[in-house]
Amino acid sequence: MNHLVDTYLSDGCGRCSLGGTPDCKVHRWHEELVLLREMLLHCGLNEELKWSIPCYTYQNSNIVLLSAFKEYCALSFFKGSLLRDSNGMLIQQTENVQATRQLRFTNVQEIADLETVIRSYIYEAIEVEKLGLKVDMKDRAELAYPEELELKLADDAAFKAAFEALTPGRQRGYVLFFAAPKQSKTRAERIEKNRAQILEGKGLHDDYRSNKK
């Protein structure tokens, strides 16, 4: 057990002002997260805190994240697309998410009833890593750019040059982030809000990570 995860469970991830308050998403799913944590540890995974949330690894390779969301808590498998999913439980968050798949939960009893099934997913994810299997990721060019981003790239030369100068991983992170909202207005707002950071050559989470050092 990692004491940093104990802090996460008591205070939240620290990414917003709700951390440590009753409104924190981590507090909303505290019992569920504790039960899932026990399962993960019993499966022999190493417990760490990455990106301010619990991450479980096997021989230094990321296997699964334990996360709290507004409407559910989840196990997010890094190579979930390679799992057989014989129970049909894995969820692809958006069509642009290539590798990660989630198991979502909304109450303690559900988790307890599915313990054997949940463990089977965890063990299979470990086996995938042992075998060295890789997800066949699409090239950046195959990603679906939202229309709002295409328009911004066409109309703002400085933005276009800065965006194209980013590493492929940073470009991909922004594309997925910009494309996620359902409403065009929200997508456009996200792009404008991150324009300055892109002009500085920074990735989506660079400022957050530097502030945590």
CYANA upper distance limits for C-alpha pairs under 8 A (distance plus 0.5 A):
  1 MET  CA      5 VAL  CA      8.24
  1 MET  CA     41 LEU  CA      7.99
  1 MET  CA     46 ASN  CA      8.47
  1 MET  CA     47 GLU  CA      6.64
  2 ASN  CA      6 ASP  CA      7.41
  2 ASN  CA     47 GLU  CA      6.39
  2 ASN  CA     48 GLU  CA      6.82
  2 ASN  CA     49 LEU  CA      8.50
  3 HIS  CA      7 THR  CA      6.99
  4 LEU  CA      8 TYR  CA      6.82
  4 LEU  CA     48 GLU  CA      8.07
  4 LEU  CA     49 LEU  CA      6.92
  5 VAL  CA      9 LEU  CA      6.69
  5 VAL  CA     47 GLU  CA      8.44
  5 VAL  CA     48 GLU  CA      7.75
  5 VAL  CA     49 LEU  CA      6.85
  5 VAL  CA     53 ILE  CA      8.06
  5 VAL  CA     54 PRO  CA      6.50
  6 ASP  CA     10 SER  CA      6.81
  7 THR  CA     11 ASP  CA      6.22
  7 THR  CA     12 GLY  CA      7.79
  8 TYR  CA     12 GLY  CA      5.12
  8 TYR  CA     13 CYS  CA      6.03
  8 TYR  CA     26 VAL  CA      8.33
  8 TYR  CA     52 SER  CA      8.22
  8 TYR  CA     53 ILE  CA      7.52
  8 TYR  CA     54 PRO  CA      8.28
  9 LEU  CA     26 VAL  CA      6.92
  9 LEU  CA     27 HIS  CA      7.77
  9 LEU  CA     30 HIS  CA      7.21
  9 LEU  CA     33 LEU  CA      8.43
  9 LEU  CA     34 VAL  CA      8.43
 10 SER  CA     20 GLY  CA      7.34
 10 SER  CA     27 HIS  CA      7.98
 11 ASP  CA     19 GLY  CA      6.03
 11 ASP  CA     20 GLY  CA      4.69
 11 ASP  CA     21 THR  CA      8.18
 11 ASP  CA     26 VAL  CA      8.41
 12 GLY  CA     19 GLY  CA      5.45
 12 GLY  CA     20 GLY  CA      6.55
 12 GLY  CA     24 CYS  CA      7.03
 12 GLY  CA     25 LYS  CA      7.99
 12 GLY  CA     26 VAL  CA      5.91
 12 GLY  CA     27 HIS  CA      7.77
 13 CYS  CA     19 GLY  CA      7.21
 13 CYS  CA     26 VAL  CA      8.22
 13 CYS  CA     52 SER  CA      5.76
 13 CYS  CA     53 ILE  CA      6.58
 14 GLY  CA     18 LEU  CA      8.45
 14 GLY  CA     19 GLY  CA      5.88
 14 GLY  CA     52 SER  CA      7.80
 15 ARG  CA     19 GLY  CA      7.95
 15 ARG  CA     52 SER  CA      8.35
 18 LEU  CA     22 PRO  CA      8.32
 18 LEU  CA     23 ASP  CA      6.54
 18 LEU  CA     24 CYS  CA      5.55
 19 GLY  CA     23 ASP  CA      8.39
 19 GLY  CA     24 CYS  CA      5.88
 20 GLY  CA     24 CYS  CA      7.08
 21 THR  CA     27 HIS  CA      8.34
 22 PRO  CA     27 HIS  CA      6.75
 22 PRO  CA     28 ARG  CA      7.97
 23 ASP  CA     27 HIS  CA      7.61
 23 ASP  CA     28 ARG  CA      7.67
 24 CYS  CA     28 ARG  CA      7.07
 25 LYS  CA     29 TRP  CA      7.12
 25 LYS  CA     68 ALA  CA      6.27
 25 LYS  CA     69 PHE  CA      6.51
 25 LYS  CA     70 LYS  CA      6.37
 26 VAL  CA     30 HIS  CA      6.26
 26 VAL  CA     33 LEU  CA      8.41
 26 VAL  CA     67 SER  CA      8.50
 26 VAL  CA     68 ALA  CA      5.91
 26 VAL  CA     69 PHE  CA      8.26
 29 TRP  CA     33 LEU  CA      6.53
 29 TRP  CA     68 ALA  CA      7.15
 29 TRP  CA     72 TYR  CA      8.01
 29 TRP  CA     73 CYS  CA      6.95
 29 TRP  CA    106 THR  CA      8.44
 29 TRP  CA    107 ASN  CA      8.47
 30 HIS  CA     34 VAL  CA      6.67
 31 GLU  CA     35 LEU  CA      6.81
 31 GLU  CA    108 VAL  CA      7.14
 32 GLU  CA     36 LEU  CA      6.74
 32 GLU  CA     73 CYS  CA      7.92
 32 GLU  CA    105 PHE  CA      8.36
 32 GLU  CA    106 THR  CA      8.37
 32 GLU  CA    107 ASN  CA      6.88
 32 GLU  CA    108 VAL  CA      5.60
 32 GLU  CA    111 ILE  CA      7.80
 33 LEU  CA     37 ARG  CA      6.46
 33 LEU  CA     66 LEU  CA      7.76
 33 LEU  CA     67 SER  CA      8.32
 33 LEU  CA     68 ALA  CA      8.26
 33 LEU  CA     73 CYS  CA      7.67
 34 VAL  CA     38 GLU  CA      6.86
 35 LEU  CA     39 MET  CA      7.07
 35 LEU  CA    108 VAL  CA      8.08
 35 LEU  CA    111 ILE  CA      8.18
 36 LEU  CA     40 LEU  CA      6.79
 36 LEU  CA     66 LEU  CA      8.30
 36 LEU  CA    111 ILE  CA      8.05
 37 ARG  CA     41 LEU  CA      6.72
 37 ARG  CA     66 LEU  CA      8.03
 38 GLU  CA     42 HIS  CA      6.60
 39 MET  CA     43 CYS  CA      6.81
 39 MET  CA    115 GLU  CA      8.33
 39 MET  CA    119 ARG  CA      7.44
 40 LEU  CA     44 GLY  CA      7.54
 40 LEU  CA     45 LEU  CA      6.78
 40 LEU  CA     56 TYR  CA      7.92
 40 LEU  CA    119 ARG  CA      8.34
 40 LEU  CA    122 ILE  CA      7.91
 41 LEU  CA     45 LEU  CA      6.06
 41 LEU  CA     46 ASN  CA      7.64
 41 LEU  CA     47 GLU  CA      7.82
 43 CYS  CA    119 ARG  CA      7.78
 43 CYS  CA    122 ILE  CA      7.82
 43 CYS  CA    123 TYR  CA      7.53
 45 LEU  CA     56 TYR  CA      6.21
 45 LEU  CA     57 THR  CA      6.05
 45 LEU  CA     58 TYR  CA      6.16
 46 ASN  CA     56 TYR  CA      5.92
 46 ASN  CA     57 THR  CA      5.59
 46 ASN  CA     58 TYR  CA      6.79
 47 GLU  CA     54 PRO  CA      7.41
 47 GLU  CA     55 CYS  CA      6.59
 47 GLU  CA     56 TYR  CA      5.34
 47 GLU  CA     57 THR  CA      7.14
 48 GLU  CA     54 PRO  CA      6.31
 48 GLU  CA     55 CYS  CA      5.70
 48 GLU  CA     56 TYR  CA      6.64
 48 GLU  CA     57 THR  CA      8.07
 49 LEU  CA     53 ILE  CA      5.84
 49 LEU  CA     54 PRO  CA      5.07
 49 LEU  CA     55 CYS  CA      6.05
 50 LYS  CA     54 PRO  CA      6.81
 50 LYS  CA     55 CYS  CA      6.40
 53 ILE  CA     65 LEU  CA      7.75
 53 ILE  CA     66 LEU  CA      7.38
 53 ILE  CA     67 SER  CA      7.12
 54 PRO  CA     65 LEU  CA      6.38
 54 PRO  CA     66 LEU  CA      5.89
 54 PRO  CA     67 SER  CA      7.74
 55 CYS  CA     62 ASN  CA      7.48
 55 CYS  CA     63 ILE  CA      8.08
 55 CYS  CA     64 VAL  CA      6.49
 55 CYS  CA     65 LEU  CA      5.03
 55 CYS  CA     66 LEU  CA      6.88
 56 TYR  CA     62 ASN  CA      6.69
 56 TYR  CA     63 ILE  CA      6.25
 56 TYR  CA     64 VAL  CA      5.88
 56 TYR  CA     65 LEU  CA      6.74
 56 TYR  CA     66 LEU  CA      8.48
 57 THR  CA     61 SER  CA      5.69
 57 THR  CA     62 ASN  CA      4.98
 57 THR  CA     63 ILE  CA      5.62
 57 THR  CA     64 VAL  CA      7.60
 58 TYR  CA     62 ASN  CA      7.12
 58 TYR  CA     63 ILE  CA      7.14
 58 TYR  CA    126 ILE  CA      7.45
 58 TYR  CA    129 GLU  CA      8.25
 61 SER  CA    129 GLU  CA      8.10
 62 ASN  CA     78 PHE  CA      7.29
 63 ILE  CA     77 PHE  CA      6.43
 63 ILE  CA     78 PHE  CA      6.17
 63 ILE  CA     79 LYS  CA      7.85
 63 ILE  CA    125 ALA  CA      7.07
 63 ILE  CA    126 ILE  CA      7.27
 63 ILE  CA    129 GLU  CA      8.15
 64 VAL  CA     75 LEU  CA      6.80
 64 VAL  CA     76 SER  CA      5.78
 64 VAL  CA     77 PHE  CA      4.85
 64 VAL  CA     78 PHE  CA      6.27
 65 LEU  CA     74 ALA  CA      8.43
 65 LEU  CA     75 LEU  CA      6.12
 65 LEU  CA     76 SER  CA      5.49
 65 LEU  CA     77 PHE  CA      7.09
 65 LEU  CA     78 PHE  CA      8.30
 66 LEU  CA     73 CYS  CA      8.20
 66 LEU  CA     74 ALA  CA      6.52
 66 LEU  CA     75 LEU  CA      5.48
 66 LEU  CA     76 SER  CA      7.12
 67 SER  CA     73 CYS  CA      6.18
 67 SER  CA     74 ALA  CA      5.82
 67 SER  CA     75 LEU  CA      7.01
 67 SER  CA     76 SER  CA      8.01
 68 ALA  CA     72 TYR  CA      6.99
 68 ALA  CA     73 CYS  CA      4.83
 68 ALA  CA     74 ALA  CA      6.94
 69 PHE  CA     73 CYS  CA      5.97
 69 PHE  CA     74 ALA  CA      8.17
 71 GLU  CA    106 THR  CA      7.89
 72 TYR  CA    104 ARG  CA      6.73
 72 TYR  CA    105 PHE  CA      6.09
 72 TYR  CA    106 THR  CA      5.58
 73 CYS  CA    104 ARG  CA      6.32
 73 CYS  CA    105 PHE  CA      5.96
 73 CYS  CA    106 THR  CA      7.06
 74 ALA  CA    102 GLN  CA      6.66
 74 ALA  CA    103 LEU  CA      5.93
 74 ALA  CA    104 ARG  CA      4.92
 74 ALA  CA    105 PHE  CA      6.56
 75 LEU  CA    102 GLN  CA      6.01
 75 LEU  CA    103 LEU  CA      5.67
 75 LEU  CA    104 ARG  CA      7.18
 76 SER  CA     80 GLY  CA      8.12
 76 SER  CA    100 THR  CA      6.84
 76 SER  CA    101 ARG  CA      6.14
 76 SER  CA    102 GLN  CA      4.89
 76 SER  CA    103 LEU  CA      7.06
 77 PHE  CA    100 THR  CA      5.88
 77 PHE  CA    101 ARG  CA      5.91
 77 PHE  CA    102 GLN  CA      6.72
 77 PHE  CA    125 ALA  CA      7.79
 78 PHE  CA     99 ALA  CA      6.64
 78 PHE  CA    100 THR  CA      5.10
 78 PHE  CA    101 ARG  CA      7.51
 79 LYS  CA     83 LEU  CA      7.84
 79 LYS  CA     99 ALA  CA      5.60
 79 LYS  CA    100 THR  CA      5.99
 79 LYS  CA    101 ARG  CA      7.78
 79 LYS  CA    125 ALA  CA      7.68
 79 LYS  CA    128 VAL  CA      8.45
 79 LYS  CA    134 LYS  CA      8.22
 79 LYS  CA    135 VAL  CA      7.17
 80 GLY  CA     90 LEU  CA      8.11
 80 GLY  CA     99 ALA  CA      6.40
 80 GLY  CA    100 THR  CA      5.48
 80 GLY  CA    101 ARG  CA      5.02
 80 GLY  CA    102 GLN  CA      7.89
 80 GLY  CA    125 ALA  CA      7.80
 81 SER  CA     98 GLN  CA      7.73
 81 SER  CA     99 ALA  CA      5.65
 81 SER  CA    100 THR  CA      6.82
 81 SER  CA    101 ARG  CA      6.72
 81 SER  CA    135 VAL  CA      7.89
 82 LEU  CA     99 ALA  CA      8.21
 82 LEU  CA    128 VAL  CA      8.05
 82 LEU  CA    135 VAL  CA      7.42
 83 LEU  CA    121 TYR  CA      8.11
 83 LEU  CA    124 GLU  CA      7.38
 83 LEU  CA    125 ALA  CA      7.29
 83 LEU  CA    128 VAL  CA      8.27
 85 ASP  CA     89 MET  CA      7.03
 85 ASP  CA     90 LEU  CA      6.89
 85 ASP  CA    121 TYR  CA      8.21
 89 MET  CA    103 LEU  CA      6.77
 90 LEU  CA    101 ARG  CA      6.18
 90 LEU  CA    102 GLN  CA      5.78
 90 LEU  CA    103 LEU  CA      5.81
 91 ILE  CA    101 ARG  CA      5.84
 91 ILE  CA    102 GLN  CA      5.44
 91 ILE  CA    103 LEU  CA      6.97
 91 ILE  CA    104 ARG  CA      8.28
 92 GLN  CA     97 VAL  CA      7.14
 92 GLN  CA    100 THR  CA      7.53
 92 GLN  CA    101 ARG  CA      5.61
 92 GLN  CA    102 GLN  CA      7.10
 93 GLN  CA     97 VAL  CA      7.04
 93 GLN  CA    101 ARG  CA      7.62
 93 GLN  CA    102 GLN  CA      7.92
 94 THR  CA    180 ALA  CA      7.80
 96 ASN  CA    143 LEU  CA      7.58
 96 ASN  CA    144 ALA  CA      7.97
 96 ASN  CA    176 LEU  CA      7.09
 97 VAL  CA    176 LEU  CA      8.33
 98 GLN  CA    137 MET  CA      7.10
 98 GLN  CA    138 LYS  CA      8.31
 99 ALA  CA    135 VAL  CA      6.75
 99 ALA  CA    137 MET  CA      8.08
105 PHE  CA    110 GLU  CA      7.48
105 PHE  CA    111 ILE  CA      7.36
106 THR  CA    110 GLU  CA      7.83
107 ASN  CA    111 ILE  CA      7.29
108 VAL  CA    112 ALA  CA      6.73
109 GLN  CA    113 ASP  CA      6.52
110 GLU  CA    114 LEU  CA      6.73
111 ILE  CA    115 GLU  CA      6.43
111 ILE  CA    118 ILE  CA      8.44
114 LEU  CA    118 ILE  CA      6.49
115 GLU  CA    119 ARG  CA      6.62
116 THR  CA    120 SER  CA      6.79
117 VAL  CA    121 TYR  CA      7.08
118 ILE  CA    122 ILE  CA      6.95
119 ARG  CA    123 TYR  CA      6.58
120 SER  CA    124 GLU  CA      6.57
121 TYR  CA    125 ALA  CA      6.64
122 ILE  CA    126 ILE  CA      6.84
123 TYR  CA    127 GLU  CA      6.72
124 GLU  CA    128 VAL  CA      6.68
125 ALA  CA    129 GLU  CA      6.99
126 ILE  CA    130 LYS  CA      6.75
127 GLU  CA    131 LEU  CA      6.69
128 VAL  CA    132 GLY  CA      6.91
128 VAL  CA    133 LEU  CA      6.22
129 GLU  CA    133 LEU  CA      6.71
138 LYS  CA    142 GLU  CA      6.50
138 LYS  CA    143 LEU  CA      7.74
139 ASP  CA    143 LEU  CA      7.65
140 ARG  CA    168 PRO  CA      7.38
140 ARG  CA    172 ARG  CA      7.01
143 LEU  CA    172 ARG  CA      8.38
143 LEU  CA    175 VAL  CA      8.33
144 ALA  CA    175 VAL  CA      8.45
145 TYR  CA    149 LEU  CA      6.97
145 TYR  CA    150 GLU  CA      7.10
145 TYR  CA    175 VAL  CA      6.68
145 TYR  CA    179 ALA  CA      7.50
146 PRO  CA    150 GLU  CA      7.01
146 PRO  CA    175 VAL  CA      8.04
146 PRO  CA    178 PHE  CA      7.63
146 PRO  CA    179 ALA  CA      5.86
147 GLU  CA    151 LEU  CA      6.71
148 GLU  CA    152 LYS  CA      6.74
148 GLU  CA    184 SER  CA      7.74
148 GLU  CA    187 ARG  CA      7.29
148 GLU  CA    188 ALA  CA      6.22
148 GLU  CA    191 ILE  CA      8.47
149 LEU  CA    153 LEU  CA      6.62
149 LEU  CA    175 VAL  CA      8.47
149 LEU  CA    178 PHE  CA      8.05
149 LEU  CA    188 ALA  CA      7.99
149 LEU  CA    191 ILE  CA      7.49
150 GLU  CA    154 ALA  CA      6.75
151 LEU  CA    155 ASP  CA      6.57
152 LYS  CA    156 ASP  CA      6.23
152 LYS  CA    159 PHE  CA      8.08
152 LYS  CA    160 LYS  CA      8.16
153 LEU  CA    157 ALA  CA      7.30
153 LEU  CA    159 PHE  CA      6.91
153 LEU  CA    160 LYS  CA      5.20
154 ALA  CA    160 LYS  CA      7.74
156 ASP  CA    160 LYS  CA      6.65
157 ALA  CA    161 ALA  CA      6.68
158 ALA  CA    162 ALA  CA      6.66
158 ALA  CA    199 LEU  CA      7.97
159 PHE  CA    163 PHE  CA      6.45
159 PHE  CA    195 ARG  CA      7.49
159 PHE  CA    198 ILE  CA      7.82
159 PHE  CA    199 LEU  CA      6.80
160 LYS  CA    164 GLU  CA      6.61
161 ALA  CA    165 ALA  CA      6.69
162 ALA  CA    166 LEU  CA      7.13
162 ALA  CA    198 ILE  CA      6.71
162 ALA  CA    199 LEU  CA      5.74
162 ALA  CA    200 GLU  CA      8.18
162 ALA  CA    201 GLY  CA      7.00
163 PHE  CA    171 GLN  CA      7.37
163 PHE  CA    198 ILE  CA      6.69
163 PHE  CA    199 LEU  CA      7.85
163 PHE  CA    201 GLY  CA      8.20
164 GLU  CA    171 GLN  CA      8.13
165 ALA  CA    201 GLY  CA      7.92
166 LEU  CA    170 ARG  CA      6.54
166 LEU  CA    171 GLN  CA      6.53
166 LEU  CA    198 ILE  CA      8.41
166 LEU  CA    201 GLY  CA      6.63
166 LEU  CA    202 LYS  CA      8.12
166 LEU  CA    203 GLY  CA      8.22
167 THR  CA    171 GLN  CA      6.77
168 PRO  CA    172 ARG  CA      6.56
169 GLY  CA    173 GLY  CA      6.71
170 ARG  CA    174 TYR  CA      6.85
170 ARG  CA    202 LYS  CA      8.36
170 ARG  CA    203 GLY  CA      5.55
170 ARG  CA    204 LEU  CA      7.39
171 GLN  CA    175 VAL  CA      6.67
171 GLN  CA    203 GLY  CA      8.25
172 ARG  CA    176 LEU  CA      6.70
173 GLY  CA    177 PHE  CA      6.65
173 GLY  CA    203 GLY  CA      8.13
173 GLY  CA    204 LEU  CA      7.16
174 TYR  CA    178 PHE  CA      6.42
174 TYR  CA    203 GLY  CA      8.14
174 TYR  CA    204 LEU  CA      6.76
175 VAL  CA    179 ALA  CA      6.52
176 LEU  CA    180 ALA  CA      6.65
178 PHE  CA    187 ARG  CA      5.88
178 PHE  CA    188 ALA  CA      8.24
178 PHE  CA    190 ARG  CA      6.59
178 PHE  CA    191 ILE  CA      6.84
179 ALA  CA    187 ARG  CA      6.93
180 ALA  CA    187 ARG  CA      8.02
181 PRO  CA    186 THR  CA      6.72
181 PRO  CA    187 ARG  CA      6.35
182 LYS  CA    186 THR  CA      8.17
182 LYS  CA    187 ARG  CA      8.26
183 GLN  CA    187 ARG  CA      7.01
184 SER  CA    188 ALA  CA      6.69
185 LYS  CA    189 GLU  CA      6.67
186 THR  CA    190 ARG  CA      6.70
187 ARG  CA    191 ILE  CA      6.94
188 ALA  CA    192 GLU  CA      6.80
189 GLU  CA    193 LYS  CA      6.47
190 ARG  CA    194 ASN  CA      6.79
191 ILE  CA    195 ARG  CA      6.63
194 ASN  CA    198 ILE  CA      6.79
194 ASN  CA    204 LEU  CA      8.30
195 ARG  CA    199 LEU  CA      6.73
196 ALA  CA    200 GLU  CA      6.87
197 GLN  CA    201 GLY  CA      7.08
197 GLN  CA    202 LYS  CA      6.01
197 GLN  CA    203 GLY  CA      7.91
197 GLN  CA    204 LEU  CA      8.31
198 ILE  CA    202 LYS  CA      5.98
198 ILE  CA    203 GLY  CA      7.46
202 LYS  CA    206 ASP  CA      6.44
202 LYS  CA    207 ASP  CA      8.19
205 HIS  CA    209 ARG  CA      6.72
206 ASP  CA    210 SER  CA      6.68
207 ASP  CA    211 ASN  CA      6.70
208 TYR  CA    212 LYS  CA      6.97
209 ARG  CA    213 LYS  CA      7.17
